[in-house]
Amino acid sequence: MTRALLVALTLTSCASDPEAPVSSEPATSDSAEDTGTPSLPAVAGTFREQALEVDGETRFYLLHVPDTAGPYPVLFDFHGTAGGGAVPAEEAYGLDAAISAAEANGFVLVRPRSRSMSSPGYEVYRWDQNPGDPDRNTDFALALLEALAEDLPLDLDRVHAMGFSSGTNQAAMLAELDDSPFAGFGHVGGGAWHSEAQRVRGRVWMATPYRDYMRAYHHELVRQLDAAGHPETDRLHRPSMSGHELYDGMYEELWAWLDRGERPEEGTGLGAGWSVATAPPALAAWADGVDVLLAGPETLGRWDGTAFVASTVVGSSRIPDAELTGVCLTEGRGMAVGNGAVLWTKDGGVSFTHLDVDEPGPAMFGYAHWTGVGCDQGTVRGVGYWSAGDTTDGRVFTDVPFDLGGYRAQATTTTGHEGSWVSVGYYKFLAEGTQEQPWRQLGPASWLLDAAPTLDGGWVAVGDHGTVLRQADDGWDVVDRLGADVELGAVAIRDDGVGLAVGRQGAAFRSDDAGMSWTPVPLGEGRLLADVVWRPDGSALVVGPEGSWRYTP
């Protein structure tokens, strides 16, 4: 049963409340007194800090009406966790991109504001911040849609909801309703944890990367969709090796799928230099002479160029559905890690044992949530969300204090080479050893996603927005920006300076000068290329969740 729509739908003028923020645009008209429902401007534009009284509480939202004729389709966009400050919670993430997509596609954008709770020194806005909030917010969303439909010509068969981070759970709550007015649902960086079932009458778009710390909630959402019999053909998963992020380009992709059923281009066939390999699907690869150690959602073992031999695994992860995203060896010892799982080997990868590792530094999750691992000269380093640790025996882990001015860095990967280390991650994070670099100088990336050494003692790092960095004697420089929509998740440089950087949607770029310049060599298919290693025969093995490929320069 749908929760009863609340009677109190009267628009409260922000100006009538001395403590409420004042809208920058007019939000009422002469008809408001007669109808008792919101009366919105008859002109296009963005209307901030609009107010609606629901069950005796004044709730706020942002509204954007496109400069096109109705009837309008609608997108409700539930923000991620945000703090109180100069920017309202509903404007904290991706607002410009959301408005741009609304204008380009002619839909009304609605960004409701969550309820909040005071924390020491600031206010926290989150969709489940207080007990009972998910239900209250569901009532708010239903009341807001009904109120908007009174004054705007809405196409009520094309009303969709999306959320980022904590907002994904709120979108899932709306899909739980038997007769939900929402048709399609998008989930960016999360999924479901308060809902018990999904009753979706339209399409679902999911974009929670493999290294996202909320990946477990993506799996819960998928379980609910499966249990409800939601068809696979009505789902679109946007695979990525990034972390917890809402990228600008997601709005166009999400809307094209939810409203029109358009998938990204799949490609026309393998490009020059590419062929299919015999390695199983994987998210991480580490080269050990002839053999390659592979790890992934359902993969852990060795591939010798022809056959794959699975490792023996003892124990289980404390996190269900944990997907391995990093693996390496040094002196026969090593780790495989990913989304709460930490496994140790002391026999060169023949067998692995699950470890129960607490965060070596300050507690955040209560366990080591590592997504990347590096190995060098007998030391193994795991890195991830607000935590990093070194070990030589898999028993004692020493804290690696990646401190970014009061909070711990969120790292994705780390690489050791001849006694030196480079670790990369969120907020353009890049550290040599444990010393972070001046991130504001390191290009347009939100996430740096991998780093690799070069024969001359330098390093190359790659990330989103097509960012390529090169380290030389005078520090790190941005050497290329390969495209705003290019996400590079892995890079490897051969001893002769030939390099390959790979990423999302079959993106691949080759360098012949140890990373100083790059030429596109796309896979030719829209697959996630998750990792790359060079083989003794001079070819590169590239792996992903859908298969493996060989690239020959």
N, C-alpha and C positions, 0 to 999 in steps of 0.2 A: 504494500500500500504506500502511496506517496504521502509524505507528511502533509498535514493540512496547511494550506497556504494561509499565512497570517493576515488578519484583517487590516492591521495598521500599516498601510502602504503610503502614508502621506509624506511627501517630500518635505524635509526640514531644510529651510534656508540656512546656509552656513552663517550668514550675517546675523541671524537671530541668536546665535550662541556665541557669546564673547570669547569662549575658549576654543572654538572650532576654527580651523583654517578657512580662509576666505577664498572662494573660487576666483580664478582669473578670468572667467567667462560668465555671462549671464546664464542662469539656470532655471528661470521661471518665466511664465507668461501669464496673460490675463485669465487663461482657462483653469489655472491651478485651483482657485477657490471653488469652482463649480464641480470639478471632477473628483477632487480628493486624491488624485494620483499625480505623479510627476508630470510636469509639462515642460518638455525640452525644447531647446532652440530649434527653429526651422532652418537653421543654416548648418553647414558642415563645419567641423572643427574638433578640437580637443578640449574637453571640459573636465577640469581637475577638481578633486576634493568635493565631488557631489555627495549629497547626504540622503539617506533613506531611513525612516524609522521602522524598525521591525521588532515586534514584541517588546515595545517600550525602550528599545536601545537604538541610538543613532549609529548607523553604519555608513561607511564611506566607500566611494569607488571612483574610478576614472572612466570616462566615456570618450570614444573617438568615433565620429560619424563621418564617413568618407564623402568626398565631393562628387558623388554620383547619385543617380536616381534609385529609389527603392522599388520593390521591397528588398530589404537588406538581409543577407545571411548574417550570422552572429558568431563571434568567438569570445567565450569567457576565458580569461587568462589569469590563473591563480599564481600569484608571485611565490618566490622562494622565501626562506627565512631571512628576515631583515631587521635591522636595528632602527630605533627611532632617531630622527635627526632632521637635517635640512631637506632630505629627499624622502617623501612618503614611501611606505613599504611597497605600494603598488607600482611605483616608478623605479624601483631599485634595479631591475634586471631587464635589459633588452627593449626598453620602451621605444626608442627610435625605430628599431627594426620591426617591432610589432605594428607601429603606426604606418610605416612604409608598406608593409604587406597588406594592411587593411585598405590603404588607398589603391594599391595596385590591383587588388582583387575585389574591391567594392564591398567589403564586409564591415559591420559594426564591431568595434573592439570594446570589450568591457573588462576592466581590471578591478575586481573587488579588492578591498583591504581586509586582511584577517583581523581577528581580535588579538590582543597582546597581553603581556605580563611584564611588570617592572622587574628588572634585574639590577644588581649593584651598578649604578652609574649610567644605565641606559634602559630603553624599552625594547623588548623582543617581540616581533610580530611573526607568528607562525600559525599555520592552519590547525594545529592540534596543541597549541600552547597551554590551554587550560582544559580541565576535565569537561567533557561534553561539547567542546568546540566543534568537532566535525559535524555533529548534528545541528548545532546552531548555525554553522556556516552553510550547511545544505539548505536550511530554511531561508537564510538570507539570499542565497543564489536564486532559489525558486521565486521568492518574492520580488527580487530585482528584475528577473526576466519578465514576470507578469506586469510589473510596473512600467518597464520600458516599452512593452508591447502596446500599452495604452496610448503612447504618444509618437511612436515611430512605426513606420510600415515595415515590419519584420517578416521575413520568410521563416515561419516557425517550423518548417520541415528541414531547415538547414541551420540548426543551432548546434554548435560544437563547444566542447570544453577542453582546455589543456591546463597543465600545471607544471611548474618547475620545482624540484626538490620537495619540500613539504606540501607544495601545491598539487603534486601528483596524487597524493592520498585523498585530497579534497575532490579532485576530478573523479577518482574511483568511487567516492561516496555517492556522487551524482549518478554514476552508472549502476549503482546497486538498486536504485529505485525501480519498482515494477513498471511504472509508466513514466519514466524520465522524459522530460521534454528535449533532452540533449541526444543528438544522434551519433556523433563521433567524439572520440576522446584521444587526447595526446598526452604522453607522459615523458617528461624530460628530466633525467637524473633522479629516478625513483620508481614508484609503482603503487602498491597497495599495502596497508597494514591495519587499518581500522575496518575496512569493508570485509564482508564475508563471501560475496558473490558479485559477479559482473553480469548485468543484463543489458548488453550493448545491442542496439538495433542497427548500428552502422559500423563504421571502420574504427580501428585502433592504430595509433602511431606511437612507437616506443623508441626512445633515444637515450638509453642509459649505458654509457660506455663500459667496457670490460674492466677498466680500472676505477670505476666510480665506487665510492664507499657505500652507496645505496643500491648496489647491484642486487643484493638479496631481495629487496622489495620488488624489483623487476620480475624476479622469479615467482614471487608470490602472486603478482598480477597475472602472469602467464598461467599459473595453476588455476586461478579463479576463472579465467577465460576458458581454459580447457574444460573445467568442470561444468561450465554453463553451455558447452557445445558451440562456443563462438568459432566460426570457421577460420582456418588458417589463411584462406584467401582474402579475408577482410582485415588482416593484420600486416603491418609493415614495420620491421625492425631496422633501425639505422645503426649498423655496427660501427664501433669506433674504439681505438686504443687510448683515447683521451681520459680525463678524469671528470669530476663533477662540474659541469659547465653548461650554460645556455648560450649557444652560438647564434649570431644574427641570422645566418642563412637557414636556420631551422624553421623559421616561420613560413617561408615560402614552400619548403618541402612538406611541412605538416599540413598546411592548408590545401595544397594540391592533392594530397592523399585523402584527407578527411572529407573534403567537399566534392572533389572530382574523381577520386580514385586513380590519380596519376602517380605512377612509380618513377623513381629516378631511372635514367637511361642505363641499360644493362650492358651496352657495348655490342660490337659486331664480330668479335673474335680476337684471338691472341695477336698482340703486336709483334713487330720484328724483334727477334732475339729471344722470344718467350716460348716455352713449351711446358707441358704438364709434367710434374714430378711424381714419384711414387711414395713420397713421405705422407703420413696421415695429416689431417687438419690439426693445426696447433696455433697457439698465440705467442709462443716464445721458442727461440732456438739458440743453441750455444754450440759452436764448432770445437771439436776435440780431435784434431787430425782428420782422419778419414770419416770418423763417426760424427753425427750431429745429435746432441741431446735435445729432445723436444718436450714441450709441456703445453697443456691447454685444458679446455673443459673436460675432455674425456681422453687425454693423451698424456703419457709420461713414460719415456723410454728412449732407446737409441735407434737411429736410422743410419745404415752404412752406405747409403747411396742406392740400395736396391730393396732391402728388407727392413722392416721395423720390428724390434723386440721390446715388448713392454716391460717396464720395471715392476718388481714386486713392491707392493705398497702395504705398509703395516699401520693400522689405526685409521682414524677418520678426523676430518676437520670439525671444529666446534661450530662452524658456520655452514648450514646446508647449502648445497649447490655452489660452493666456492670454486671459482675458475682460476686455474694457474695462469699467471701472466708473466712470470719470470723464472729463469733457471740458469745455473752455471756451476762450474767445478773448478777447484784448484787443489793440486796435489792429491787427487782422488776423493776429496771431500767437497761438499757443496749443498746448495739448497734449491728448492723450488717453492715459489710463493705466489699468493694471489688471493685477495679478498677474504682475509681471515685464516687462510691455510698457510702453514709453514712446515715444510718437510725437509728432513736432513738425510744425506747419504754419506757413507764413509767407504763405499766400495765402488766409486766411479759411476754411480747411477744404476748399478744392477738392482739395488733395492733402496727404497726411501721409507722413512718412518715419520709419521705426523708428530710434530712437537706442539706443546702447549706453552707458547711464549707470551709472557707479559710484556707490555711496553717498557723498554729499558729506561725511558725518561718519564716525564710527567704523564699521569694516566689520563687518557681521553676516551678510548673505547673500552679499556680494561683488558685488552689483548692486542698483540701486534697486528695491525691491519696493513700489511705490506703488499705492494704491487710490483716491486722491482727488486732485483738482487744483482750484486756484482761480486766477482771473485778475483783475487790477485795475491800471489805469494803467500798462500796459506790462510789468508784472511777472507772471510765471507761477510758481506754487508747487505743487510736487508733495509729497504726504504719504503715509505708509504705515507699515510696520512698522519701528520704530526708526530712521526716517530721514525727513528733509524737506529740500527744496532749492529755492532761488529761481533763476530765470534770466530774462533778457530776450531772449536770442538762440538758445536751444536748444543752445548749445555750452558755455558756462561755467555751472556750477551752484554756488551759494553755500550752505554749510551753514546750516540753520535749527536751532539747538540746543534742541530740546524736551527738556530734562533734567528727569526726575522723581526727583530725589534719588539719582542714581547710575546710572540706566538711562534709555534713550531712550523717549519716549512712543510708543505704537502708535496712530497717528491713522488715521481712516477718510476724513475729508473736510476741506476747508478752503475758506473763502469770503472773497474780498476785496471791499471796498466803500468807494469814496471814500477810499482810503489807509489803511483799517483792515482787520485780518484777524481772523477767528475760526476756530480749528481744533479739531476734536473727535475723540474716540476712546475707547480702552479705559481701564478703571479710572476712569470718569467724567471722563476727560481733557477739559479745555476750556482753550484758551489764547487770549488776545487779543494779537495780534502774536506774540511768542515767550514771553510771560510766562504760565505756567500759573496757573490759578485754584485756590483751596482746595477740592479735589475732594470732601472729606468732607461738604461742605455742599450738594452738588448732587444730592440725591435718590437714588432707589433704583436707577438704571440701572447696568448693568455696562458697556455701550457707549453713548456718545452718538454718533449716526450722521449728523446733518446740522445745519446752522445756516443762517439766512437773515436778512438785514437788514430793518429796518422803516423806514418813511419818516421817523419821528421821531428817527432816529439810533440806535435800539436794535437788539437782536438777539433772535431766538428760536432755541432749540436743542431737538432732539428725540432720543429714543433708545428703548431697550427698557424693559420694565416700564411702558409708557405714559407715560414721563417727558417733560414739557414744561417748559423753562426760559425765563425772560424776563429780558433785561438792561435795566436802567434806570440812572438816575444814581447810585443807591446800590448798584449791583452786581447780581449774578445771583440770582434767586429761582426756586424751584420753583412754578410757577403751576398745574400740574395733574398728576395721576396718573390716566391714562385706562384703567388696567387692568393687572394683573400679567402677563397673557398677551399684551398688546398690544405689538407691536414696530413702532415708527415709524422708517422709514429715510430719509425725505425731507420737507422743508418748504419752502414758498414763500409770501411775503407780498406781496399786490398793493399798489400805491401808495395805494389808499384804505383800507388796513388789513384787507381781506379776505384770509384765509389758508387754506391747505389743507395738512394733514399726512397722509401716506400711508405704508403699510407692508405687512407680511406678512398673508396670508389676506384680502386685500381691505379691510383696515382703512383708514378715512379719516375725518378730523375737520376741521370747518370752524370758522374764527374770524372774527368780524365786528369785532373790536376789537384788531387788530394782535397777536394771540397771547395776550391776557390770559385769555380763556375759550374753550372749545371744545365743539362739538356733533357727535355722530357722524353721518356721512353715508356709510355703507358702500357699497362698490361693489356688493355683493349677490352676488358670486361669490368663491370662495376662491382668488384669484389674487395673486401677488406684485406689489405696486405699488412700483416701484423708484425712480422719480424723478418730479418735478412741476415744470412751469414755467407761468407765466401768459402768455396770448396777447393781442395787441392788441385783440381783440374782447371781452375780459373773461372768456373761458373759460380753463380750465386744461387743459393736455395732461399726461396721466399715462401713463407708459410702464412696461412690465415685460417679462420674458422670454417671455411668452405673448401679447403684444399691446399695444395702446394704446387709451386711452379719453379722452373729453372730459367734463369736469365743468363745468356751468354753474350758478353760484350762483343 
